[in-house]
């Protein structure tokens, strides 16, 4: 697998403690996507967390240890970033990042379902 299984277990265990959410895991493009209530919430990509968060928090997160800009076609992808292991060594930081994703998940829009032929 192309993702850190120990990190995936940490995410899985943390999400399992949250009441009243439905978690689904999907392996997509060598990234383990944790979907909460049908929406992408947080992913594990290699040894990094990939966060989905409120784009208005971009500058705040940019200042955090471990922050890495997510680029798509050479442009910064707002509302998404990577956090390398330096940024979530301790439990407090790990929980901070997951909680940001969970908060945004409450208001984030779902991706449109693709019709299958």
C-alpha positions, -999 to +999 in steps of 0.1 A: +000+000+000+011+035-007-001+049+027+012+045+062-010+019+078-001+030+114-012+066+106-044+052+090-050+033+122-045+064+143-071+083+121-095+053+122-093+050+160-098+088+165-129+089+142-143+058+159-145+078+191-167+105+175-204+099+181-231+102+154-208+102+124-207+076+096-172+068+084-164+051+051-129+043+039-120+045+002-087+038-014-083+063-043-052+071-062-030+054-036-045+076-009-068+063+019-098+086+020-118+088+052-152+099+042-174+112+070-212+114+064-205+108+026-179+136+022-142+136+020-129+146+055-092+136+059-069+113+039-037+094+045-012+098+017+021+080+023+032+092+058+012+125+055-023+136+064-042+153+037-067+177+052-100+191+038-108+223+057-125+257+055-105+277+029-108+307+052-084+289+075-056+286+049-034+313+063-038+301+099-028+265+089+001+278+067+018+288+099+016+253+115+045+229+117+044+203+090+022+223+066+027+216+029+007+234+002-014+211-020-010+219-057-032+209-086-019+217-121+007+241-105-019+261-085-025+261-048-056+241-040-076+261-015-091+242+014-067+213+011-032+207+024-008+181+035+006+179+070+039+160+072+047+139+103+065+168+120+032+185+123+013+158+142+039+141+164+019+147+195-017+138+201-028+174+207-016+185+172-030+153+156-064+160+172-063+197+162-059+188+125-086+161+126-110+184+144-106+211+118-115+186+091-145+174+111-158+209+117-156+217+080-172+184+071-204+196+088-209+224+063-189+211+033-208+202+001-208+167-011-193+158-045-219+152-071-225+115-077-215+104-111-240+084-131-229+050-141-237+038-176 
